[in-house]
Amino acid sequence: MNPPRAEPELAVVEDSALYGPTFWLAYLANVLLVCANSITFHFAEFIADLGGTEVLSGQIVSVGLTAAVVMRLWLGRAIDRLGPRWVWQISSLAFIAGGLTFLLPGALSPLIWLARIGYQVGLAGMFSCSIVHIQNQAPPHRRTEVIGSLGSSGFVGTILGTQLGDLIFNHLPPGQPQYLAMFGGSVLLAVLHLGVVSHFTRRDVHTAPLETPGALKLLVRHWPGAIVLVAIAMGTGFSVTTVFLTRYATALNLRGIGTFFLAYSMTAFCCRWLFRRFGETAGRHRMVLWGLFGLTCGQWLFLCVTSDLLFILPALVCGFGHALLFPAVVSLGAGAFPVHYRGTGTTLVLGFTELGTIISAPLLGAIIDLGREAGSLEPGREFRLMFIVAGAVALVVAVIYALTAARRPDRDATPDDEVPFEVEPVSGAEGGLA
């Protein structure tokens, strides 16, 4: 009779090992990336200044995201095959090229659509590689935690980017000088991001799997389930905050969106660190349901905004929801795929978030334009139905998730649950995180 097996001490990973130099360099890179993206949250203002409508802004964003989603069908396979490093660098160059192209046209032209496609495809690749890389540095039972911890850098980047964006639009002359600073600043930050990434991944080692099936084949084989709807609901919320919120602030004659994103990001940052082990202690399904509840209430609280200070109300609740949702969605979705296809799994899950924005951006833009055509003397009234619809989407998804996936027990994987494969994960030479 075999003696009882003791609990393996390898299951415990000290914070000093998990949060080593590689993690913090990845953290810095992600701050730069999110700052480069969020500084362009005034994109709808750019389109409006060129004579475009809210629908056109939504359509351009939607086309860029559609290209990114289509590219994800090859992106994940490339990460699995080549490793994150090379795909990361190529994606950074695509993002930089897109940002530079925005500086060329002085009127609405096909170049804007092409620039948005390059920008969005590059952004998709950079985010995907970042998340795949950090997952490969952590033991399986702490994947949700490390995804959330790295993701907190996004809130730091959002604070910096939106504050810079508001400074640009409040202090530079209207028109071309503002957009030169906005897109030029985004490109500069992306160049710095590329430099940091190239440095800390320079000694990474990657072993490709023996077979790299197509993304659609893997998606059918390892379908993540109802978490897909949650990702789509998140994308709908992102349409509101990253595309149309700046137009809402303009309609209300407010200073900008900096107040919202400052409170939003600070709340999300604190909640992300406070609840970083929530997936282990309470389960990821509960993270999803609480996150969707925050997303629902946050959208409806926009209806109360009449001043810059009141932006804090929806910011606090939306920030709480985002803090819980993102790591749980990525962990559950990517975790449905074997470890050697995690690049494909991660990119597909993020792609469903983008799909939510693709579907919702033009529809929400049309809702705003319909409200404007109806006419009202009250500033910002045309945006109200948009907020109601976005909150309702999150609520409906929460009910569906509660009745389906959430009825099954969930916990983060432990080392004993991990099945060994013939592929070694990427090894960071500097961080000691393996």
Residue, then its C-alpha position, 0 to 999 in steps of 0.5 A: m500500500n502506497p503511503p499518502r501523498a503529502e501536499p507538494e510545497l511547489a504549489v506555493v509560490e512566494d510573492s518575491a518570485l512571482y513579482g520579480p523583475t520580469f513582472w515589473l518590466a511587463y507592468l511598465a510596458n503595459v502602463l505605456l501601452v494603455c497610456a498610448n491607447s487612452i490618450t486617443f479616447h478623444f477620437a470621436e472628437f477628431i472625427a466630428d471635427l472633420g465633419g463626421t457623425e457619431v455613427l461614422s465614429g462608431q463605424i470606423v471603430s467597428v471596422g478597425l476592431t473587425a480587422a483585429v478580430v479577423m487577424r486574431l484567427w492567425l494571431g493566436r496561432a502565430i503566438d503559439r508557433l513563434g512565441p510572444r516576443w516576435v509577434w509582440q514586436i511586429s504588433s507594436l510596429a503596426f500600432i506605431a504605423g497606424g498612429l503615424t497615418f492618422l497624422l496624414p489626412g486633413a479631411l475624412s478619407p480612406l486613410i483614416w479607416l486604414a490607420r484605424i485598422g493598423y492601430q487596432v490590429g497592432l493593439a490587439g497583438m500587443f495586449s494578447c502577447s502581454i497576457v500570454h507572456i505573463q500567464n506563462q510566468a505563473p503557476p496555474h493556480r495563480r493565473t487569475e491573480v497574475i492576470g489581474s495584477l498585471g491588468s492593474s497597470g492598465f488603470v495607471g495607464t488610463i489615468l495618465g493617458t486620459q489626463l494627458g488627453d484632457l490637457i491637450f484638448n484644454h490647452l492647445p489651439p483647437g483643431q490640428p495642433q490637438y490631434l498632432a499632439m494626441f496621435g504623436g504622443s500615442v506614437l511616442l509612448a508606443v515606441l517606448h513600449l517597444g523598447v521595454v518589451s524588446h529588452f525584457t524578452r530578449r532571452d525568452v525561449h519558446t518551443a512550438p507545439l508539434e501541431t498548430p490547428g486553426a483558431l476556429k477548429l480549436l474554438v469549436r473543440h474547446w468552446p469556453g461557454a457562457i463566458v463568451l457572452v460576458a466578454i461581449a457585454m464588456g465590449t459593449g461597456f467599452s464602447v460607451t467609455t472609450v468612444f462616446l463618453t467624450r461626446y457626452a462630456t462635450a454635450l454637457n459642456l464639461r471639462g472632459i473625461g479626465t475626472f471619470f477615468l481618474a476615479y474609475s482607474m483609481t477604484a479599479f486599481c485598488c479593487r484589483w489588488l484587494f481582490r487579486r486572490f478572489g478567484e481562489t477564495a470565492g471562485r471566478h463565477r462570483m467574480v463575473l456576477w459581481g462584475l456584471f452587476g457593477l457594469t450594469c449599475g455603472q452605465w445607469l449612473f451616467l444618467c445622473v451626471t450633470s457636472d464633472l464631479l458627478f462623473i465620480l458616481p459611475a466611475l466608482v461602480c464601473g471601476f469595481g466591475h472592470a476590476l473583477l471582470f477582466p481577470a476572471v473572463v480571461s482566466l476562464g476563457a483561456g483556461a478552456f484551452p490546453v496550455h500549449y494553445r494558450g496564445t490562441g485561447t487568450t486572443l480568442v477571448l479578447g476577440f469576443t470583447e472586441l466583437g462586443t464593441i464591433i456590434s455595439a459601437p455603430l448601434l449605440g452611435a445610431i441611438i445617439d443620433l436618433g435621440r439628437e434628431a428627436g430634439s431636446l433643449e436639455p443638454g446630453r439628453e440624446f445619450r440617455l437611451m444609449f446608457i440604458v441599453a448598455g446597462a440592460v445588455a450587462l444585466v441580461v448577460a448576468v441573468i443568463y450566466a447565473l442560470t448556466a455557467a455559474r451553477r457549476p462549481d469553479r475554482d482556479a486550477t492547482p498544480d495537481d490539475e495541470v496536465p503535462f504537455e510536450v511543450e515548455p512554457v516561455s522562460g523569462a531569463e531575468g524574473g525567476l517567475a517560472 
